[in-house]
């Protein structure tokens, strides 16, 4: 049996189906009948001459079809969502793997550079101290010039 809540919840869809099923009704016949099952049945009965029982059976069928459509659509949306989540997880996994590889590559490069610098300092300690002193001096001059401005 069609309830008031079912009529209110799906009124726009039901209204369209009612207008398709009972073409004798026009849009103004249905105005103000949202959620009013008895008055809706009475209006349809008045316009079509069908029995109240047949009208209620047809309304129940319309609502059941709408519910099945909504349920089917919800299922499809759920499937789509699950597929999107699965794809996102796969993409995240690939991105994570790529980031890990880049980190490892960069880490190896930094360690290689550190070992190279250490070897150079051990091989030429005096020159290394002079270069470090000169670099510090130039950096200090640049910082003091920037701070003066």
C-alpha positions in Angstrom: 0.0 0.0 0.0 1.3 3.4 -0.9 2.1 5.5 2.1 2.1 9.3 2.5 5.9 9.3 3.0 6.5 7.3 -0.2 4.5 9.8 -2.1 6.3 12.8 -0.6 9.7 11.2 -1.0 9.4 10.5 -4.7 6.7 13.0 -5.7 8.4 14.4 -8.8 9.1 10.9 -10.3 5.7 9.6 -9.2 3.9 12.6 -10.7 5.6 12.1 -14.0 4.7 8.4 -14.0 1.1 9.2 -13.0 0.8 11.7 -15.9 2.2 9.0 -18.3 -0.1 6.3 -17.0 -3.3 8.4 -16.7 -3.1 10.9 -19.6 -6.5 12.2 -18.7 -4.9 14.1 -15.8 -3.1 17.3 -16.4 -0.5 18.9 -14.3 -2.9 21.2 -12.4 -5.0 18.1 -11.3 -2.0 16.9 -9.4 -1.0 20.3 -7.8 -1.4 20.1 -4.0 -1.7 16.4 -3.8 1.8 15.6 -2.7 1.7 13.1 0.1 -2.1 12.9 0.1 -2.8 9.3 -1.0 -6.6 9.3 -0.6 -7.1 12.6 -2.4 -4.8 11.5 -5.2 -6.7 8.2 -5.6 -9.9 10.2 -5.6 -8.8 12.6 -8.2 -7.6 9.8 -10.5 -10.8 7.9 -9.9 -12.8 11.0 -10.7 -11.0 11.6 -14.0 -10.6 8.0 -15.2 -13.5 6.1 -13.7 -11.2 3.3 -12.5 -11.7 1.6 -9.2 -9.9 2.7 -6.1 -8.4 -0.7 -5.7 -6.9 -0.7 -9.3 -5.5 2.8 -8.8 -3.9 1.9 -5.5 -2.4 -1.3 -7.1 -1.0 0.8 -10.0 0.5 3.4 -7.5 2.1 0.6 -5.5 3.6 -0.7 -8.8 4.9 2.7 -9.7 6.5 3.1 -6.3 8.0 -0.4 -6.4 9.5 0.3 -9.8 10.9 3.6 -8.6 12.4 1.8 -5.5 13.9 -0.9 -7.7 15.4 1.7 -10.0 16.8 3.6 -7.0 18.2 0.4 -5.5 19.7 -0.5 -8.8 21.2 2.9 -9.3 22.6 2.8 -5.7 24.2 -0.5 -6.4 25.8 0.8 -9.6 27.0 3.9 -7.7 28.5 1.6 -5.1 30.2 -0.5 -7.7 31.6 2.7 -9.3 32.8 4.0 -6.0 34.5 0.7 -5.1 36.2 0.7 -8.5 37.3 4.3 -8.0 38.7 3.4 -4.6 40.5 0.4 -6.0 42.0 2.5 -8.8 43.0 5.2 -6.3 44.8 2.6 -4.2 46.6 1.3 -7.2 47.6 4.8 -8.3 48.7 5.6 -4.7 50.8 2.4 -4.6 52.5 3.3 -7.9 53.1 6.9 -6.8 54.5 5.6 -3.5 56.8 3.2 -5.3 58.0 6.0 -7.6 58.6 8.3 -4.7 60.6 5.6 -2.8 62.7 5.0 -5.9 63.4 8.7 -6.3 64.3 9.0 -2.6 66.7 6.0 -2.9 68.3 7.5 -6.0 68.7 10.9 -4.4 70.1 9.3 -1.2 72.7 7.4 -3.2 73.7 10.6 -5.1 74.1 12.6 -1.8 76.2 9.8 -0.2 78.3 9.6 -3.4 78.8 13.3 -3.3 79.7 13.2 0.4 82.3 10.4 -0.2 83.8 12.4 -3.1 84.0 15.5 -1.0 85.6 13.6 1.9 88.2 12.0 -0.5 89.0 15.4 -1.9 89.5 17.0 1.6 91.7 14.1 2.7 93.8 14.4 -0.5 94.1 18.2 -0.5 93.5 19.4 3.1 95.1 22.9 2.8 93.3 23.7 -0.5 90.0 22.5 1.0 90.4 24.8 4.1 91.2 27.7 1.8 88.2 27.1 -0.4 85.9 26.8 2.6 87.3 30.0 4.1 86.9 31.9 0.7 83.3 30.6 0.3 82.4 31.7 3.9 84.0 35.1 3.3 82.0 35.6 0.0 78.8 34.4 1.7 79.3 36.8 4.6 79.8 39.8 2.3 76.7 38.9 0.3 74.6 38.6 3.5 75.9 41.8 4.9 75.1 43.7 1.7 71.6 42.2 1.6 71.0 43.2 5.2 72.1 46.8 4.7 69.5 47.3 2.1 
